[in-house]
Amino acid sequence: MEMGNNILGSKYKFDDFIYERVSEEAVVAYRKKSAYWMCLNNSGYRIYKMISDGLAEDDIVNQLTDFYEIPREHIENDYKQMKEELQYRLNECEEFEKKEKQEKSLRELEKSATLHITNRCNLNCPYCYKDANSNAKELSKEDIFRIIDELVRLGFKEFIFSGGEPTIRLDLFEILETVHEKYPDCRYNLITNGTTDLDEAQIDIMVKTLSNIQISIDSYDERVNQKTRGSGSLAKVVELSKKLAAREFKKFYFACVPYTSRMGELANIDSVPRLLRLAAYSGAKGLYVNALKPNGRMSLDEYRKYDIKEFWKCIDDCEQEMINLYNIGYRDLSLYAAGDFKHILVDRKHRDGCSAGVVEIAVDNDGNVYPCPALMIPEYLFGNVYSDSMEDIYKSMSDVFEKINVDNMAKCKDCTARYICGGGCRSVAYMMNNDIMSIDPHCEEGKKRLKMWQAISLRVRPLG
């Protein structure tokens, strides 16, 4: 039998990884300078260590037989499977790092722009990050076309129409048809409160042109929902959902912002899991649970009442509701939670920072350009579409935000998970600490979530 690292036929050695226990039965191996990781159970970790220590295969099988006190033939079979799995994962690591290096050097990540085409809104939500009001100044239709033309040339592929309430603009539907026809390979998304009166033709245009529709709602219970979104808004959202579902449009989802218990009469967090059930019954593809941010109408003093642990307990309750719905036949439903790491079960991506200013930008109704919708503040204004070229704005912005990464953040640079997490939300960090490089207040809870999903990954694709 072969000995040592030759057994696996890989350039990677045991010491090329950093190991961290995430549960009693699971250990995560992180690559030191990339976002690649693999989860091993205890026997998998033990076997990989013995292989890397140079033990011959016979010696490994003998030691495992003595340790587990089970017949050798069973150990031989398990060892063979484990060896094949390790070989697969190490080859996967090599391919991942080749792609990662290329993407980091070429920066060919898909870019997204949020266009706030109006600041007018028919609602008055207390947490609105945009502080939407009756300000009638807005980008003209021609300005929107010009901005999209410039951004497409810069590699932007996704455009999110937001406000205020974008459907208040009667020319929205002409805008959607025009850009969809001109750039059919781009994606167009809409963020709406779902309460404006849309005719059948307008809904048809939305279905034809949009890749996703986010409908904001805060509770399945009208008494709770009306506290933040106004009386009657729930019924209007349900009605719009029925019209979309009747057209077999499955690319819409509900989005909510939980107020935690300490935030008084506006608290809606207990009703959020049932909101997922309403999404399922309405034909939506799922629910997006946003984390509250201290910007727009949300004062910092009010935000300090926000209970982050309660927020993540709510997400756990939503996951249980997902299981309940799955068991009664809702197999295609999705739950998205801001800052969660469930995606690691199916996808690995290198994230050395948040997307702000590099793969994401925001344009407000006055033509001002910012790194993201949550950083639309004077300190991070990089230009205006009426006086500056989008190319110059984007270059100056991305030059700044490329340096705002985990390798330059004091609290992040030594974390084993830094290239998975990317350092969290820079907006919340700045608002809370007046320092764009400071720690995201969700950090500690986020680490727990990451470890939880990594441990769960053993059940999805066991290694060991």
N, C-alpha and C positions, 0 to 999 in steps of 0.2 A: 504493500500500500504506500501511497505518496505521503510526503511529510510537509508540514508548515504551510507557508503562503502559496506554494505551488498547487496545493489542493484546490484552491479557489480560482487560480488563474487570473488574479486581479492585481492591479498596481496598488490598490489600497490595502493598508495594514490596519490592524486593530487600533493602533495609537493615532491613526489619522482621524479618528472620531472622538468626540467628547460625549461622555455617558451621563445620563441623568435619569434617576428612577421616577416614574410618573404614577406608579401604583404598586401594590404588593407583588403583582405578577408581571409588570411591564417595565422595561428599560428602553429609553430612547437614545439612539446613537445619532448625534449631530455631526455633520461635517464642520470643520473648524472655520472655513472661509466661504461657505456657500449655504444655500437654503435647503440643501438636501438633508433628509433625516429618514431613519427607519426605526420601527418599533420592534423590539425583541422580547419574547417572554423569557423567563429565568433560564430555561434549558437552552434556548437559542443563544442567549448572552454567554452562557458557560461554554457552549460548543465553539462559538466564534473566538473566544479568548484562548481556548486550548489549541485551536488551529493556528492562531497567530503566534502562540508561544512555541510553535514548531513541533508539537507532538505528532507522532505518526498516527495514521487512522486507526490501526489496531489498538494502540495505547488509549486513544480517545474513547473507542467503543468499550474497552475494558473498564476504564474509569467510570464511564456512565452506567455500565452494567452493575458495578459495585455500588455506585451512589444511589441508583433508583431501585436496586434489588429486584429487577425484572429480567426475564429471559433475554439472552444475548441477541437472539434472532429479531426480537422486537426492537431492541436498541439499534441494531444494524439498519433496519428499515427506516426508523425515525431519523437516524443520523444521515442516511442517504437523502431523505426528503429535505432535511434541514440544509445540507450542503448545497443541494440544487437551488433552494430558495435564496440562500446567501449569494450564490453565484449570480442569480437573476437580479437581486437587489444591487449588488456591486456594479454589475453591468449597467443597470438602470441609473445608478449614481453617475457613472462616467458619461453616459449620454446626456443626462440632465445638466451636468456641469459644462459640457460642450455648448449646449444650447444657451445656458445661462450666460456664459462668457460672451457669446455672440450678441445676445439681446442687450447685455449691459454695455457692450462697446458700440453697437449700432443704435441703441435706444429706439428700437422699432416697436415699442409697445403702442397699442391702439389708444388714441387720444379722444377725449370727450370734452364737449363744451356745453355749459348750461347757459341758455339765453333767456334772460328775464325780459320778456317782450312787453311787459307792462308792470306797473306797480299798483294798479287798481285791483281791488278785491271786494267781493260782496260779503265776506265774512270778516271777523275781527278776532282771530285766535290769539290767546294770550302768550303763546310761545313762539309766534311767527318769527323765524330767523331774519326775514326780510323787512319786518315792520311795514307790511303792505298797507297802503292808505289810498286816498283819492287822488294822489298826484297823477295828473293826466299826461305828463311828459313821457313819451315812450319812443322806442326805435321805430322808424318808418319801415314800411314793407321793403322799400329799396335798400335801406341800410341793412336790414336782416339778410337780404340776398347777397349783398356785398360782403358782409362779415362771413357768411358761410362759404362763399367763393374763396376768400382768403384763407380760411381755416382748412378747407379741403386741400388747398395747395400745400399747407403745412403738415398734412398727414392726419388731420382729424377725421374720424369716421363715425362719431356718434354725436348727435345733437339733442339736447333735452330742452324742451320748451316749458318755461316756468313763468312765475309772476311774483307777486300778485296772483291773480287768477287768469291764466292765459286765454281761456275760452270766452272771456269778456270781450276780447278783440274780435270783431266780426270778420276781419280779414285773415284770421288765423288759418282758416280752412283753405283759402287761396294760397297762403304761404306753404302749407303742408303739401298741397298738390304740386306746386311749382318746384319745390326743392326735391320732392320725391321723384318727380319726373326727370329732373336734371341730374341728380346723383342717386340713382336707384340702389347703388351698393352701400350707401351709408344707412345708418340706423337713426330713426327719429322717435323720441320718447316724449311723453306728455305727463306733467305733474298737474293734477287738477283736484279741486275739492268736490267735484261731481255734483254741484248743486245749481248750476246755471241751466236755463231752459234751452236745450239743444233740439233742433228739428231733426227729422229722420235723415235728411240729406247730409247734414253736418256729421251725424254719427257714422254714416256710411263712409264719409271721407276719412274720419279717424281710423276706422277699421281697415281701410285700404292702404293708408300711408304709414301708420304707426307700428313700431316694433313692440312697444310696451306702453301701457297707460297705468300710472300710479294714481290711485284714488285715496285721498286722505280722509280718515275717519278715526274716531277715538274710542268708540264703544259700540257694542251691539245693543245697548240699552239707551233709548232716547233720553231718559232722565239724566244719564251721565254724559252722553255725547253732546247734548245741548249746552252744557256748562262751558265747554270750550269752543264748540262749532256752531252754536245757535239753534234755535228751535226749528224743527222740521228738516234739518239737514240730513239726518239718517234716512228718512223715507226717500229723499231725492237720490241719495247714493244707491240705495237698493233699486230704485227705478232705473237708473242708468245701468247698473249691473245687469238687470234683466234684459235690457235692450242690447247690450253687448253680447251676452250669452245667447240671446235669440239669433244673433248673426254668427254664432259659433266662433266668436272671437275669444280665445282663451288666454290672450296675452295681456290681461289686466290683473292687477293685484291691489289689495288694500294696504295702506300704510298708516301707522299710528305712532304717537309720541306718548309714552306712559308718564303720567304724573305719579310720583310715589306718595306714600301715606302721609309723610310729614308736610306735604305741600297743601294740606287743608282740603277745602271743599271741592277743588278741581281734581283731586286724586281719582284716577281711573284705572290704576294698575291691576286691580283685582278682576276687572272685566276683560283684560286683554286676551287671555287664553280662549274665552268664548268668542272673541272677535275672529279668531282663526276658524271656528266652526261656521260663523256667518259667511266668511270668505268661501268656504267649501260649498255651502248651500247656495251661494249666489253665482257659482260658476267661475269664480276667480281662480287664478293659478296659485295664490297663496297670500301670505301676510308678511309685510316688512315692518319690523319693530325698530324705530329710530331711537337712539339715545338722545336725551335732551341736551341742548347746548346753550351756554350762557351768552347769547347774542340776540340781536333784533329786539323784540319786546321783553325777552327774558333777562331780568336784571341779575347781576352777580349775587346780590344778597338773597334773592329768591332761589337762585340755582343752588346755593349752599345748603338748602333744605333737601336737595335731591339725594336719595339714598341709592347709591350704586349697587350695593349688595342686594337690595330689594329688586332692583331692575333685573339683575341676573337670576334671581330666584324666579321672577316672572318668566324669563326665557326658559328656565327648566320646566315650569308649569306648561308653557306652550309646547315644549317638546313632548311632554306626556300627552297633551291633547292631540298632537300629531299622531302619536301611536294609536290613540283611541279612534281617530278618524280613519287611519289606515286600516284598522281592524274591521271597520264597517264599510270598506270599499273605496275610500278616497285615496287612491294609490299614487296620483300624480300631483298631489298638493305639496307646496313648498313653504318653508319657514325661513325667513332671512332676518338676522339680528345684527344690527350695526356693531362691528368690532368682534364678532364671534369668529370661531375658527373651524366651523363644521366643514368648510370647503376642503380642508386638508385631507379628508377621507377620499377625495376623488381627484385632487389636483395639487400640484406643487408649483409655487411661483416664488421667484426671488423678489423680495421687497426690502429695499434698503431705506425706504422713506415712504411717507404717505404720497398719494397721487397728486396732491395740490401743486399747482404751478409747473408741473412737468408733463403729466399725462391728463391733467384736468385743468380747465380754466372756467371762469364765470364772467359774463358780461351783463351789467345791470341795465335798467331801462333808460339811463342817461348816457349809455355808451362807455361807462367806466369798466375797466378790465381788472379782474382780481384772480388770485390763485385758485379759489374754489368758492362755492356758495356760502360756506361757513366762515370765510375770511374776507367778507366784503366790508372792510373797515379802512379808514384813511391811511393807516400805517402800511397797508399792503395794496395800495392802488398803484398799478404799474403803467397806466396810460389810458387814453380815451380814443375810441375808434374814429372820432371826428377830427382829431388832431395828429394821431400817430398811426403808423402802419401796424397791422396785426403782427407782421413778421418781427418788427423791432420790439413790440410789446412782449411777444412770446419769448424772444431770445433773452431779453433782460430779466424776465421773470424766471425762466427755466435756469438761467445761470445762477440765480440766487438760490432757488429751491433744490437744485441738484446737490448743493452743499448742506442742505438741511436733511441729513441722513443719520442713520443709527451709528455709523462709525465716528460721527462728530458729536454725538449726544452723550454727555457724561454718564447719565443713568442707563444708557442702552448699550454702549460700545463693548461691554464685556458679557452681555447676556447671550446665552447659548441660542436663544430663539429669535435674535434680533432680525435675521434675514427672513423670518417667517412672518413676524409681526409688523416690521417696518416702523416701529416706534409709536404706533397709534395715531390719534387725531391731533394734528398740530394746532388746529383752531381752539379746541378745548384747553390744550396745554397753555396756549398764549393767553386766552381769556382768564384762566385761573391764576397764572403765575407771572403774566406780563413778560414771558420769555418763550419764544418760539421753539427753543431747544430743550425745554423742560419736560418733565414727565407727564404723560397722560394720566389723569386721575383714575382711569379704568385699568391701569397697568396690572396691579396685583390680582384683581379679579380676572383679567384677561389671561394671565399666566395659568391660573387654575383651569380656565376653560380650555386652553391649549392642551394642558396635560390630560384633561378628561377626554378630549377627542383623540389624542394620540393613543391613550389606553384603549379606547373603543376601536381604534383602527386594527387592533389585534384580532377582533372578532370579524372585521370586514375582510382582511387579508392577513391571516396569522403568519408570523415569522418566528418559528421556533416550535 
